[in-house]
Amino acid sequence: MNVSDNCIKQLINKSNPTQADGEASYILAIETSCDETSAAVVQDGKTILSNVVSSQVEVHRRFGGVVPEIASRKHVEIITLMIEQAIAESGIPMNRLSAVAVTQGPGLVGALLVGVVAAKALAMALRIPLIGTHHIAGHIYANQLVHDIVYPCMALVASGGHTELVLLESEGKFRVVGQTRDDAVGEAYDKVARSLHLPYPGGPHIDKLAAEAEEAVPLPRAWLEADSFDFSFSGLKSAVLAVINQANMKGEELNQAALARGFQESVVEVLTEKAVRALRVYEAKQLLLCGGVAANRGLRAALAERCGHEGIELLVPPLSLCTDNAAMIGAAAHLKWARGEFTELDMKAEPSFSLEAWSVQSE
């Protein structure tokens, strides 16, 4: 991984003072798990000093989804610029950085490797710790950048690749209590949008259509077993396709908005009910919404209404922190930094990284 001449000069000329007790920590974080290239500097795991993001949405839109090889190539082209811009905007000189954090997984292996190699190079050159960070832990702790988290709490993770209910028994201790058995919710949104000939990414278009509809096409809810907190969206996706096929066979005009609303109402009801029930069962004090689908207006509104009725405190990050970004990685990495739990330089990218295994080792 090459860095620019300006960056090289800073690396060669710097010294690496020992951080005094009580001194603020400044973590340079890197995120390249999928199709966003991002770098950020986060102070003490809570304050964003910079957070720059370069999205590849326009590049992948013509393919109807993320092409891994193209995503990796684009990361390589822009990663150095993102790092330099994040450091410049933060106002923190490189010799004051405390650690380098990077998304270790899960994600696309080629994309992850770009960030991992860049982070290793910087950690070695700066002689500061490396912190391999879990992508989902980042989404969860994006809430810490704007809210105070109280434990135990329950996180509802809803994104393009993940749909999970995660119990945080204490700070940095993760326990997955429910997960998708097939499609993730964001994946289901994209597939339904594709069947309706809507642009990629499909989530925002379905959300917009649903808000415009005056009625909803009735669609099934997949509750699974009575005591299960798992999710399944493949049957719902098939039900949507059945409605589309029936309209085509009968030569009827399809009410896309009503179908989008029916789909979204089914998804939102299942996510909301299972999240609230899990919070009650595990006696959690807060519900944290996180992940790219947390930007969905229908889901945010439904959770806010239900949690308000139930007297549950709901934490939702701003839209800018819902999608993939490096600030959330810096927030999660601080959990490890505070405990001195660093990562060896022979760290590998982990496409199927376990969230529970990434939990902090000490209180």
TABEL-V627781 format. One record per residue. N is the residue number from 0. RES is the residue in one small letter. OMEGA is omega in whole degrees, -180 to 180 (NA if undefined). Layout:
BEGIN
N/RES/OMEGA, N/RES/OMEGA
END
This chain:
BEGIN
0/m/179, 1/n/173, 2/v/-176, 3/s/180, 4/d/-180, 5/n/-180, 6/c/-180, 7/i/-180, 8/k/179, 9/q/-179, 10/l/-176, 11/i/-172, 12/n/-174, 13/k/167, 14/s/-175, 15/n/-178, 16/p/176, 17/t/-178, 18/q/-179, 19/a/177, 20/d/180, 21/g/179, 22/e/-179, 23/a/175, 24/s/178, 25/y/-177, 26/i/172, 27/l/-176, 28/a/-179, 29/i/179, 30/e/177, 31/t/-173, 32/s/-177, 33/c/-175, 34/d/169, 35/e/173, 36/t/-174, 37/s/174, 38/a/-177, 39/a/169, 40/v/-176, 41/v/180, 42/q/175, 43/d/176, 44/g/-174, 45/k/-174, 46/t/179, 47/i/176, 48/l/174, 49/s/180, 50/n/-177, 51/v/-176, 52/v/173, 53/s/-178, 54/s/178, 55/q/-175, 56/v/-178, 57/e/-180, 58/v/-174, 59/h/-175, 60/r/-176, 61/r/178, 62/f/-180, 63/g/-179, 64/g/-176, 65/v/174, 66/v/-172, 67/p/-177, 68/e/179, 69/i/180, 70/a/-180, 71/s/-179, 72/r/-180, 73/k/176, 74/h/-179, 75/v/-176, 76/e/-169, 77/i/-173, 78/i/-179, 79/t/179, 80/l/180, 81/m/180, 82/i/-179, 83/e/-179, 84/q/179, 85/a/179, 86/i/-179, 87/a/-178, 88/e/-178, 89/s/-176, 90/g/180, 91/i/178, 92/p/-175, 93/m/-179, 94/n/175, 95/r/177, 96/l/-177, 97/s/-176, 98/a/174, 99/v/179, 100/a/-180, 101/v/175, 102/t/179, 103/q/-180, 104/g/-9, 105/p/-179, 106/g/177, 107/l/-170, 108/v/180, 109/g/179, 110/a/178, 111/l/-177, 112/l/180, 113/v/179, 114/g/-179, 115/v/-180, 116/v/179, 117/a/-179, 118/a/178, 119/k/-179, 120/a/-180, 121/l/-180, 122/a/179, 123/m/-177, 124/a/-178, 125/l/-178, 126/r/177, 127/i/-176, 128/p/173, 129/l/179, 130/i/173, 131/g/-169, 132/t/-180, 133/h/-176, 134/h/-179, 135/i/173, 136/a/176, 137/g/179, 138/h/-179, 139/i/-176, 140/y/167, 141/a/178, 142/n/-179, 143/q/-180, 144/l/-178, 145/v/-177, 146/h/169, 147/d/-179, 148/i/179, 149/v/-176, 150/y/-6, 151/p/178, 152/c/-179, 153/m/178, 154/a/172, 155/l/-180, 156/v/-179, 157/a/-177, 158/s/-180, 159/g/-178, 160/g/-173, 161/h/168, 162/t/-173, 163/e/167, 164/l/-174, 165/v/176, 166/l/173, 167/l/-176, 168/e/174, 169/s/-175, 170/e/176, 171/g/179, 172/k/-173, 173/f/174, 174/r/-180, 175/v/-178, 176/v/177, 177/g/-180, 178/q/-179, 179/t/178, 180/r/179, 181/d/-179, 182/d/167, 183/a/-174, 184/v/179, 185/g/177, 186/e/178, 187/a/177, 188/y/-179, 189/d/-179, 190/k/178, 191/v/178, 192/a/180, 193/r/180, 194/s/177, 195/l/179, 196/h/176, 197/l/-177, 198/p/173, 199/y/-8, 200/p/-170, 201/g/-175, 202/g/-179, 203/p/-179, 204/h/176, 205/i/180, 206/d/-179, 207/k/179, 208/l/-178, 209/a/-179, 210/a/-178, 211/e/-174, 212/a/176, 213/e/178, 214/e/-179, 215/a/173, 216/v/-180, 217/p/180, 218/l/-175, 219/p/172, 220/r/179, 221/a/-179, 222/w/-178, 223/l/-178, 224/e/-174, 225/a/-176, 226/d/-176, 227/s/173, 228/f/178, 229/d/-179, 230/f/174, 231/s/-179, 232/f/-179, 233/s/179, 234/g/177, 235/l/177, 236/k/179, 237/s/179, 238/a/177, 239/v/179, 240/l/179, 241/a/178, 242/v/180, 243/i/-179, 244/n/179, 245/q/178, 246/a/180, 247/n/-179, 248/m/-179, 249/k/-179, 250/g/-179, 251/e/177, 252/e/-178, 253/l/174, 254/n/-175, 255/q/-178, 256/a/180, 257/a/178, 258/l/178, 259/a/179, 260/r/178, 261/g/178, 262/f/-177, 263/q/179, 264/e/178, 265/s/-180, 266/v/-175, 267/v/-180, 268/e/-180, 269/v/179, 270/l/-177, 271/t/-176, 272/e/-179, 273/k/179, 274/a/-180, 275/v/180, 276/r/178, 277/a/179, 278/l/180, 279/r/-178, 280/v/-176, 281/y/176, 282/e/178, 283/a/-175, 284/k/-180, 285/q/171, 286/l/-179, 287/l/175, 288/l/-177, 289/c/-178, 290/g/-176, 291/g/-179, 292/v/174, 293/a/176, 294/a/-178, 295/n/-175, 296/r/-180, 297/g/180, 298/l/-180, 299/r/-178, 300/a/-179, 301/a/179, 302/l/180, 303/a/-180, 304/e/-177, 305/r/-180, 306/c/176, 307/g/179, 308/h/-177, 309/e/-177, 310/g/-179, 311/i/176, 312/e/-179, 313/l/175, 314/l/179, 315/v/179, 316/p/175, 317/p/-176, 318/l/-177, 319/s/-180, 320/l/178, 321/c/180, 322/t/-175, 323/d/178, 324/n/-176, 325/a/180, 326/a/180, 327/m/178, 328/i/176, 329/g/179, 330/a/179, 331/a/-178, 332/a/-180, 333/h/175, 334/l/180, 335/k/-180, 336/w/-177, 337/a/-178, 338/r/179, 339/g/-179, 340/e/-175, 341/f/-175, 342/t/178, 343/e/-178, 344/l/175, 345/d/178, 346/m/178, 347/k/171, 348/a/-176, 349/e/-178, 350/p/-179, 351/s/-176, 352/f/179, 353/s/178, 354/l/-178, 355/e/180, 356/a/-179, 357/w/-178, 358/s/178, 359/v/-175, 360/q/-177, 361/s/179, 362/e/NA
END
